[in-house]
Amino acid sequence: MTQGNMLSPTVKLNSGHDMPLVGFGCWKVNNDTCADQIYNAIKAGYRLFDGACDYGNERECGDGIARAIKDGIVTRSDLFIVSKLWCTYHEKERVAQACKKSLQDWRLDYFDLYLVHFPVALKYVDFAVKYPPELEDEFGAVLPFGSATNQETWTAMEALVDVGLARSIGVSNYNSQSIMDLLRYARIQPATLQIEHHPYLAQERLVKYATEQGIQITAYSSFGPASFMELQFKMAQKCGPLLEDGGVKTIAQRHGKTSAQVLLRWATQRGVAVIPKSNHLTRLKENLDCCTFDLEEGDMEYLNGLDRGLRFNDFVHYGYNVPVFA
């Protein structure tokens, strides 16, 4: 691990490229404020931005980046931009098409990292019919499964690297068995695995296995249920916010940090990358500044002890029969 731009150290991926350990997550960033949030995050020191076509705000993300480059705050090479292939584009002839569409929205020539969003193929939906397609067609009907295999999709992902559309490729929401299978046929190994990861869902065996294979872990939803309260998910509402946990607050007070910084440091201290978001400038800076202190052994033991196996990002919880994590 080396010191990178501003406050975020970087990690060396198995592709040979450096990735910031702390980035800005673009999920649920509102379209009307997105460009400004991206611009302000760049000004605050963020260099990694994690997006996806499914988030529906890639064009606005691109607007914010274009403005920052135009204003001379950064150059393209200073940034590490991530996007993801949605489930409706898994067929081999659709992968590059989807990647190019996202690049057009971001106003970029290449992605630093392009991920398979979920290891499940759904029926193709044309861009002109509905974009992003999410899990439903233009009439609100749940999409049926597609016929593409994970091997077919990954082979097409590798071709993106061959032609320079992506510098690194990886996966998201894969379990150990899916990774084992992928590694049997992969010509280019996945550089990263992005998963839901917080003290309520530590997924230690998955983290250990992927890390042993040389795959960098990136955590999303680092604050546990915080991102899911507004979705009216009852489990998120009942389990109690991690940011308000008494032990987390005590640890934060002892270190002179915020609860958010403690939760992020729990991950980064073990080499796990994080991609929090905030539309508040002070919290933006605080989240980025989560690698300048170390948690004590007792702190880590307490946080590790919060693991309840609580997964909040699961299609089934929201009424979709797409059992990715079954």
C-alpha positions as CSV (number, residue, x, y, z in Angstrom):
1,M,0.0,0.0,0.0
2,T,1.4,3.4,-1.0
3,Q,0.4,7.0,-0.4
4,G,-1.7,8.2,-3.3
5,N,-3.3,11.5,-4.3
6,M,-4.4,13.7,-1.4
7,L,-5.4,11.7,1.7
8,S,-6.1,8.3,0.1
9,P,-3.4,5.6,-0.1
10,T,-3.4,3.4,-3.1
11,V,-3.3,-0.3,-3.7
12,K,-1.6,-2.2,-6.6
13,L,-4.1,-4.3,-8.5
14,N,-3.1,-7.6,-10.1
15,S,-3.5,-5.8,-13.4
16,G,-0.6,-3.6,-12.5
17,H,-2.6,-0.4,-12.0
18,D,-2.9,1.6,-8.8
19,M,-6.3,2.2,-7.3
20,P,-7.1,4.6,-4.5
21,L,-8.2,2.9,-1.3
22,V,-10.9,5.5,-0.6
23,G,-13.3,6.6,-3.3
24,F,-16.7,8.3,-3.8
25,G,-19.7,6.0,-4.5
26,C,-22.2,7.3,-7.0
27,W,-25.2,5.1,-6.0
28,K,-28.3,7.1,-5.1
29,V,-26.7,10.4,-5.9
30,N,-29.6,12.5,-7.2
31,N,-29.4,13.6,-10.9
32,D,-30.1,17.2,-10.1
33,T,-27.2,17.5,-7.7
34,C,-24.8,14.8,-9.1
35,A,-22.6,17.0,-11.3
36,D,-22.0,19.4,-8.4
37,Q,-21.3,16.5,-5.9
38,I,-18.8,14.9,-8.2
39,Y,-17.1,18.3,-8.8
40,N,-17.0,19.1,-5.1
41,A,-15.7,15.6,-4.3
42,I,-12.8,16.1,-6.7
43,K,-12.0,19.5,-5.1
44,A,-12.0,17.8,-1.7
45,G,-9.4,15.3,-3.0
46,Y,-11.3,12.3,-4.2
47,R,-9.9,10.6,-7.3
48,L,-11.8,7.3,-7.4
49,F,-15.4,7.4,-8.5
50,D,-17.5,4.3,-8.5
51,G,-20.5,4.4,-10.8
52,A,-22.8,2.0,-12.8
53,C,-25.2,2.3,-15.7
54,D,-27.9,1.0,-13.3
55,Y,-27.5,4.1,-11.1
56,G,-29.0,6.2,-13.8
57,N,-26.6,9.2,-13.3
58,E,-23.6,8.5,-15.4
59,R,-24.2,11.4,-17.7
60,E,-24.3,13.8,-14.7
61,C,-21.2,12.2,-13.2
62,G,-19.5,12.9,-16.5
63,D,-20.6,16.5,-16.4
64,G,-18.9,16.9,-13.0
65,I,-15.7,15.3,-14.2
66,A,-15.6,17.3,-17.4
67,R,-16.0,20.6,-15.4
68,A,-13.2,19.6,-13.0
69,I,-10.9,18.8,-15.9
70,K,-11.8,22.0,-17.7
71,D,-11.1,24.1,-14.6
72,G,-7.7,22.5,-14.3
73,I,-8.3,20.8,-10.9
74,V,-7.4,17.4,-12.3
75,T,-6.4,15.6,-15.5
76,R,-8.0,12.4,-16.8
77,S,-4.9,10.4,-15.7
78,D,-5.4,11.7,-12.1
79,L,-8.8,9.9,-11.9
80,F,-9.8,6.3,-11.4
81,I,-13.2,5.8,-12.8
82,V,-15.3,2.7,-12.3
83,S,-18.5,1.5,-14.0
84,K,-20.4,-1.7,-14.1
85,L,-22.1,-4.0,-16.7
86,W,-25.8,-4.5,-15.9
87,C,-27.5,-7.9,-16.0
88,T,-29.3,-7.2,-19.2
89,Y,-26.1,-6.9,-21.2
90,H,-24.4,-10.2,-20.4
91,E,-24.5,-11.6,-24.0
92,K,-21.1,-11.5,-25.7
93,E,-22.3,-9.1,-28.4
94,R,-23.8,-6.7,-25.7
95,V,-20.9,-6.2,-23.4
96,A,-18.8,-3.8,-25.5
97,Q,-22.0,-2.1,-26.5
98,A,-22.9,-1.4,-22.9
99,C,-19.4,-0.3,-22.0
100,K,-19.3,2.1,-24.9
101,K,-22.7,3.6,-23.9
102,S,-21.4,4.2,-20.3
103,L,-18.1,5.7,-21.6
104,Q,-20.1,8.0,-23.8
105,D,-22.1,9.2,-20.8
106,W,-19.0,9.7,-18.7
107,R,-17.3,11.4,-21.7
108,L,-14.3,9.1,-21.4
109,D,-12.2,7.0,-23.7
110,Y,-11.6,4.2,-21.2
111,F,-12.6,3.0,-17.7
112,D,-9.9,2.4,-15.1
113,L,-12.1,-0.5,-13.9
114,Y,-15.2,-2.1,-15.3
115,L,-17.1,-4.7,-13.3
116,V,-19.8,-7.3,-13.8
117,H,-22.5,-5.9,-11.5
118,F,-24.2,-9.2,-10.6
119,P,-23.4,-12.8,-11.7
120,V,-26.8,-13.2,-13.3
121,A,-28.0,-12.6,-16.9
122,L,-31.4,-11.1,-17.6
123,K,-33.2,-10.6,-20.9
124,Y,-31.7,-7.9,-23.1
125,V,-33.5,-4.5,-23.2
126,D,-32.6,-2.1,-25.9
127,F,-31.2,1.2,-24.9
128,A,-33.9,3.0,-26.9
129,V,-36.6,1.1,-25.0
130,K,-35.5,1.7,-21.5
131,Y,-32.2,2.9,-20.0
132,P,-31.1,2.0,-17.5
133,P,-33.2,-1.1,-17.6
134,E,-32.9,-2.1,-13.9
135,L,-34.9,-5.3,-13.3
136,E,-38.1,-4.4,-15.2
137,D,-39.1,-3.8,-18.8
138,E,-40.7,-0.6,-20.0
139,F,-44.1,-1.9,-18.9
140,G,-43.0,-2.6,-15.3
141,A,-42.8,-6.4,-15.8
142,V,-39.9,-8.2,-14.1
143,L,-37.4,-9.3,-16.7
144,P,-36.9,-13.1,-17.3
145,F,-33.5,-14.6,-17.0
146,G,-31.2,-14.4,-20.0
147,S,-29.2,-17.3,-21.6
148,A,-25.6,-15.9,-21.3
149,T,-23.3,-17.9,-19.1
150,N,-20.8,-16.2,-16.8
151,Q,-18.0,-17.6,-18.9
152,E,-19.4,-16.0,-22.0
153,T,-19.7,-12.6,-20.2
154,W,-16.2,-12.8,-18.8
155,T,-14.7,-13.6,-22.1
156,A,-16.4,-10.5,-23.5
157,M,-15.1,-8.5,-20.5
158,E,-11.6,-9.6,-21.3
159,A,-12.0,-8.3,-24.9
160,L,-12.6,-4.8,-23.4
161,V,-9.1,-4.9,-22.0
162,D,-7.7,-6.1,-25.3
163,V,-9.1,-3.1,-27.2
164,G,-8.4,-0.5,-24.4
165,L,-11.9,0.2,-23.3
166,A,-11.1,-0.9,-19.8
167,R,-7.7,-1.0,-18.1
168,S,-8.8,-3.5,-15.4
169,I,-11.9,-5.7,-15.1
170,G,-13.5,-7.2,-12.0
171,V,-16.7,-8.6,-10.5
172,S,-19.3,-7.5,-8.0
173,N,-21.6,-9.5,-5.7
174,Y,-19.9,-12.8,-6.6
175,N,-19.6,-15.5,-3.9
176,S,-16.6,-17.8,-3.5
177,Q,-18.1,-20.5,-5.7
178,S,-18.6,-18.0,-8.6
179,I,-15.0,-16.8,-8.3
180,M,-13.7,-20.4,-8.2
181,D,-15.5,-21.1,-11.4
182,L,-14.4,-17.9,-13.0
183,L,-10.7,-18.5,-12.2
184,R,-10.9,-21.9,-14.0
185,Y,-11.4,-20.2,-17.4
186,A,-10.3,-16.6,-17.0
187,R,-7.5,-15.4,-19.3
188,I,-7.4,-12.2,-17.4
189,Q,-8.1,-12.6,-13.7
190,P,-10.6,-10.2,-11.9
191,A,-8.7,-7.3,-10.4
192,T,-11.3,-6.6,-7.8
193,L,-14.4,-8.0,-6.0
194,Q,-16.9,-5.4,-4.9
195,I,-19.3,-6.7,-2.1
196,E,-21.6,-5.4,0.6
197,H,-19.2,-5.2,3.6
198,H,-19.7,-3.7,7.0
199,P,-19.5,-4.9,10.6
200,Y,-23.0,-6.3,10.4
201,L,-21.9,-8.3,7.3
202,A,-18.2,-9.0,7.4
203,Q,-18.2,-11.9,5.0
204,E,-14.8,-12.9,6.4
205,R,-14.4,-16.2,4.5
206,L,-15.2,-14.6,1.2
207,V,-12.8,-11.7,1.9
208,K,-10.1,-14.2,2.9
209,Y,-10.6,-16.4,-0.2
210,A,-10.6,-13.6,-2.7
211,T,-7.6,-11.9,-1.1
212,E,-5.7,-15.2,-1.3
213,Q,-6.4,-15.2,-5.0
214,G,-4.9,-11.8,-5.4
215,I,-8.2,-10.1,-5.9
216,Q,-8.7,-6.7,-4.2
217,I,-11.9,-6.3,-2.1
218,T,-14.0,-3.1,-2.4
219,A,-16.7,-2.6,0.2
220,Y,-20.0,-0.9,-0.5
221,S,-22.6,0.1,2.1
222,S,-19.8,0.6,4.7
223,F,-22.3,2.1,7.1
224,G,-24.6,-0.9,7.0
225,P,-28.3,-0.1,7.0
226,A,-27.9,3.7,6.6
227,S,-28.3,3.5,2.8
228,F,-31.4,1.3,3.0
229,M,-33.6,3.1,5.6
230,E,-35.4,5.2,2.9
231,L,-36.2,2.0,0.9
232,Q,-38.6,1.0,3.7
233,F,-36.6,-2.2,4.3
234,K,-37.9,-3.4,7.7
235,M,-34.7,-5.2,8.6
236,A,-32.7,-2.1,8.1
237,Q,-35.1,-0.1,10.2
238,K,-35.1,-2.6,13.1
239,C,-31.5,-3.6,13.5
240,G,-30.2,-0.2,14.6
241,P,-27.9,2.2,12.7
242,L,-24.2,1.3,12.9
243,L,-23.4,5.0,13.1
244,E,-25.3,5.2,16.3
245,D,-23.9,2.1,18.0
246,G,-22.7,2.9,21.4
247,G,-19.4,1.0,21.1
248,V,-18.7,2.6,17.7
249,K,-19.4,6.1,19.1
250,T,-17.1,5.3,22.1
251,I,-14.2,4.3,19.8
252,A,-14.8,7.4,17.7
253,Q,-14.6,9.7,20.7
254,R,-11.4,8.0,22.0
255,H,-9.7,8.6,18.6
256,G,-11.2,12.1,18.1
257,K,-12.9,10.9,14.9
258,T,-16.5,10.4,13.7
259,S,-18.4,7.1,13.7
260,A,-18.2,7.1,9.9
261,Q,-14.4,7.4,10.0
262,V,-14.2,4.4,12.4
263,L,-16.4,2.2,10.2
264,L,-14.4,3.1,7.1
265,R,-11.1,2.6,9.0
266,W,-12.3,-0.9,10.1
267,A,-12.2,-1.8,6.4
268,T,-9.2,0.1,5.1
269,Q,-7.0,-1.0,8.0
270,R,-7.4,-4.5,6.6
271,G,-6.7,-3.4,3.1
272,V,-10.4,-3.3,2.0
273,A,-11.2,-0.3,-0.3
274,V,-14.2,1.8,0.5
275,I,-16.5,4.0,-1.6
276,P,-18.7,6.1,0.8
277,K,-20.7,9.1,-0.5
278,S,-21.9,12.3,1.0
279,N,-23.4,15.6,-0.2
280,H,-22.0,17.5,2.7
281,L,-18.6,19.0,2.2
282,T,-17.4,18.4,5.8
283,R,-18.4,14.8,5.7
284,L,-16.8,14.4,2.3
285,K,-13.5,15.5,3.7
286,E,-13.9,13.4,6.9
287,N,-14.7,10.2,4.9
288,L,-11.6,10.7,2.8
289,D,-9.5,11.2,5.9
290,C,-10.1,7.7,7.2
291,C,-6.6,6.3,6.8
292,T,-4.6,8.7,9.0
293,F,-5.2,6.9,12.3
294,D,-5.1,3.3,13.4
295,L,-7.7,1.4,15.4
296,E,-6.5,-0.6,18.4
297,E,-6.7,-4.3,18.6
298,G,-9.6,-4.0,21.0
299,D,-11.4,-1.7,18.7
300,M,-11.1,-4.2,15.8
301,E,-12.3,-7.0,18.0
302,Y,-15.4,-5.1,19.1
303,L,-16.2,-4.2,15.4
304,N,-15.6,-7.7,14.3
305,G,-18.0,-8.9,17.0
306,L,-20.9,-6.9,15.5
307,D,-21.2,-9.4,12.6
308,R,-24.8,-10.6,12.3
309,G,-24.8,-11.8,8.7
310,L,-27.3,-9.0,7.9
311,R,-27.4,-8.4,4.1
312,F,-29.4,-5.4,3.0
313,N,-28.7,-5.3,-0.8
314,D,-30.6,-8.4,-2.0
315,F,-33.2,-8.4,-4.8
316,V,-35.3,-10.9,-2.9
317,H,-35.9,-8.4,-0.1
318,Y,-37.5,-6.0,-2.5
319,G,-39.9,-8.5,-4.1
320,Y,-37.8,-9.7,-7.1
321,N,-37.3,-13.4,-7.6
322,V,-33.6,-13.1,-8.5
323,P,-31.9,-15.1,-5.7
324,V,-28.3,-14.1,-6.3
325,F,-27.3,-14.7,-2.7
326,A,-29.3,-17.9,-2.0
